[in-house]
Amino acid sequence: MEGATVEVGTRLQDLMKAVRLLKQRSAQHSAVPLGSIGMLMRIDRLESGCHSRELAVSTALDPSTVSRAVAALVAQGLVAREPDPHDGRATVLILTPAGRAALDEATQWYGEVLGRALDGWTPGEVASFSAALHRFTTAIEAPSHEPPSHGTPSPGTPSPRTPSHEIPARETPSHKITENAS
C-alpha cells in the first residue's frame, strides 16, 4: 500500500498545481477571486442567508479570515448584510444582484473549464471520479486526520476529534487556508 500512497501523494500535488492554475486563469476572467466564488456559492446555498460563523465552519476557515473575506465581498457590492429575521441582534449574509451575476459568470466559466478537462470521459468515468474524489475529501476532512494533541487541553477546549459542527463558533479551531496555499 505504501507505493500506492506515494502515487496518490504525487497525484494530489498535481491536483494542487491544477487548482493554482485555475485560480490564475480565473483571475484573468473575473474580478472575483476563485476562493471568493466558493464563499458566494456557500452563501447562496442557504435561501435565508447565512451567518459568518456558519460560513467559517462550512469553509473550514478561521473566523477572522472569513470576516476579512466577507468585508471585501460587501465592499465590492457582491454580498449584503441583512438583519436576521430570527435574531434582531445578528445579521445574515445574502447575495446582491451583482453577487448573483458574478456567481453565475464564474459558474459558467468553471463549468466550461471542467467540461473541456472531462471531454472524452465516459459518464461512468466522470461518476466514478466524482465519487472517489468525494470519498477522498470526506476522509481528509474527518477529524481523525488531525494531528495528535500534545498535552492536556485547557478546560472548554474542544477535543481534536470533535466534529466542527459540534463546536460552538467561538471555539472553532483555526484551519487557515489562504488563496496562496499550496
C-alpha positions as CSV (number, residue, x, y, z in Angstrom):
1,M,0.0,0.0,0.0
2,E,3.0,2.3,0.6
3,G,3.7,2.6,-3.2
4,A,0.0,3.4,-3.8
5,T,0.1,6.1,-1.1
6,V,3.2,7.7,-2.7
7,E,1.4,7.7,-6.1
8,V,-1.7,9.3,-4.5
9,G,0.5,11.9,-2.9
10,T,2.0,12.7,-6.3
11,R,-1.4,13.0,-7.9
12,L,-2.5,15.2,-5.0
13,Q,0.4,17.5,-5.8
14,D,-0.7,17.5,-9.4
15,L,-4.2,18.4,-8.3
16,M,-2.9,21.3,-6.2
17,K,-1.0,22.6,-9.2
18,A,-4.2,22.4,-11.3
19,V,-6.1,24.4,-8.6
20,R,-3.4,27.1,-8.7
21,L,-3.7,27.2,-12.4
22,L,-7.4,27.5,-12.1
23,K,-7.0,30.4,-9.7
24,Q,-4.6,32.2,-12.1
25,R,-6.9,31.7,-15.1
26,S,-10.0,32.7,-13.1
27,A,-8.3,36.0,-12.2
28,Q,-7.9,36.7,-15.9
29,H,-11.6,36.1,-16.5
30,S,-13.3,37.5,-13.4
31,A,-12.8,40.4,-10.9
32,V,-13.8,38.0,-8.2
33,P,-11.1,35.5,-6.9
34,L,-11.9,31.8,-7.2
35,G,-11.9,31.5,-3.4
36,S,-14.4,34.2,-3.0
37,I,-16.6,32.5,-5.6
38,G,-16.6,29.5,-3.2
39,M,-17.9,31.7,-0.5
40,L,-20.6,33.2,-2.7
41,M,-21.7,29.6,-3.6
42,R,-21.9,28.7,0.1
43,I,-23.9,31.9,0.9
44,D,-26.2,31.2,-2.0
45,R,-27.0,27.6,-0.8
46,L,-29.0,28.9,2.1
47,E,-32.2,30.5,1.0
48,S,-32.5,32.7,4.1
49,G,-28.8,33.7,4.1
50,C,-26.1,32.5,6.4
51,H,-24.2,33.8,9.4
52,S,-20.5,34.4,9.2
53,R,-19.8,31.6,11.7
54,E,-21.7,29.1,9.5
55,L,-19.6,30.2,6.6
56,A,-16.4,29.7,8.7
57,V,-17.4,26.2,9.7
58,S,-18.5,25.2,6.2
59,T,-15.3,26.5,4.6
60,A,-13.0,25.2,7.4
61,L,-11.5,28.7,7.6
62,D,-10.7,30.7,10.7
63,P,-13.5,33.1,11.6
64,S,-11.1,36.1,11.2
65,T,-10.2,35.0,7.7
66,V,-13.9,34.7,6.8
67,S,-14.6,38.1,8.4
68,R,-12.0,39.8,6.1
69,A,-13.2,38.0,3.0
70,V,-16.9,38.9,3.8
71,A,-15.9,42.5,4.3
72,A,-14.2,42.5,0.9
73,L,-17.3,41.0,-0.7
74,V,-19.5,43.6,1.0
75,A,-17.2,46.4,-0.2
76,Q,-17.4,45.0,-3.7
77,G,-21.2,45.0,-3.5
78,L,-21.4,41.3,-4.0
79,V,-22.8,40.4,-0.6
80,A,-25.1,42.4,1.8
81,R,-25.7,42.0,5.5
82,E,-29.3,42.0,6.5
83,P,-31.0,41.7,9.9
84,D,-31.6,38.1,10.9
85,P,-35.3,37.6,11.0
86,H,-35.0,35.2,13.9
87,D,-32.5,37.2,16.0
88,G,-32.6,41.0,15.6
89,R,-29.1,41.3,17.1
90,A,-27.5,39.2,14.4
91,T,-27.1,39.7,10.6
92,V,-27.2,37.2,7.8
93,L,-25.2,37.3,4.6
94,I,-27.1,37.3,1.3
95,L,-26.0,37.7,-2.3
96,T,-26.7,41.0,-4.0
97,P,-27.8,41.1,-7.7
98,A,-24.1,41.9,-8.5
99,G,-23.1,38.9,-6.4
100,R,-25.5,36.7,-8.3
101,A,-24.2,37.9,-11.6
102,A,-20.6,37.3,-10.6
103,L,-21.5,33.8,-9.3
104,D,-23.4,33.0,-12.5
105,E,-20.5,34.1,-14.7
106,A,-17.9,32.2,-12.6
107,T,-20.1,29.1,-12.6
108,Q,-20.4,29.2,-16.4
109,W,-16.7,29.7,-16.8
110,Y,-15.8,27.0,-14.3
111,G,-18.3,24.6,-16.0
112,E,-16.7,25.2,-19.4
113,V,-13.2,24.6,-18.0
114,L,-14.3,21.3,-16.3
115,G,-16.2,20.3,-19.5
116,R,-13.0,20.7,-21.5
117,A,-11.0,18.8,-18.9
118,L,-13.5,15.9,-18.9
119,D,-14.0,15.9,-22.7
120,G,-13.7,12.3,-23.8
121,W,-14.5,10.8,-20.5
122,T,-17.5,8.4,-20.4
123,P,-20.4,9.3,-18.0
124,G,-19.3,6.3,-15.9
125,E,-15.7,7.6,-15.6
126,V,-17.0,11.0,-14.6
127,A,-19.3,9.5,-12.0
128,S,-16.5,7.2,-10.6
129,F,-14.1,10.1,-10.4
130,S,-16.6,12.3,-8.7
131,A,-17.5,9.5,-6.2
132,A,-13.8,8.8,-5.5
133,L,-12.9,12.4,-5.1
134,H,-15.9,12.9,-2.7
135,R,-14.8,9.8,-0.7
136,F,-11.2,11.1,-0.5
137,T,-12.1,14.7,0.5
138,T,-14.6,13.4,3.1
139,A,-11.9,11.2,4.6
140,I,-9.4,14.0,4.7
141,E,-11.9,16.3,6.4
142,A,-12.7,13.8,9.1
143,P,-11.5,14.8,12.5
144,S,-9.4,11.6,12.8
145,H,-6.9,13.1,10.3
146,E,-6.0,16.0,12.6
147,P,-2.5,15.8,14.2
148,P,-2.5,14.3,17.7
149,S,-2.9,16.7,20.5
150,H,0.2,17.2,22.8
151,G,-0.6,17.8,26.4
152,T,-3.9,18.2,28.2
153,P,-6.3,20.8,26.6
154,S,-7.4,23.6,28.8
155,P,-11.0,23.5,30.1
156,G,-13.5,24.2,27.4
157,T,-11.2,23.4,24.6
158,P,-12.7,21.0,22.0
159,S,-11.1,17.7,21.5
160,P,-9.2,17.3,18.2
161,R,-11.8,14.6,17.4
162,T,-14.8,16.9,18.0
163,P,-16.6,17.4,14.7
164,S,-16.6,21.1,13.7
165,H,-20.4,21.2,13.6
166,E,-20.5,20.3,17.3
167,I,-18.1,23.1,18.3
168,P,-19.6,26.5,19.2
169,A,-18.5,29.2,16.9
170,R,-16.2,31.0,19.4
171,E,-14.3,27.7,19.9
172,T,-14.0,26.7,16.3
173,P,-10.4,25.5,15.7
174,S,-8.2,27.6,13.4
175,H,-7.9,26.0,9.9
176,K,-6.3,28.8,7.9
177,I,-6.5,28.1,4.2
178,T,-5.4,31.1,2.1
179,E,-5.6,31.8,-1.5
180,N,-1.9,31.2,-1.8
181,A,-1.9,27.8,-0.1
182,S,-0.1,25.1,-2.0
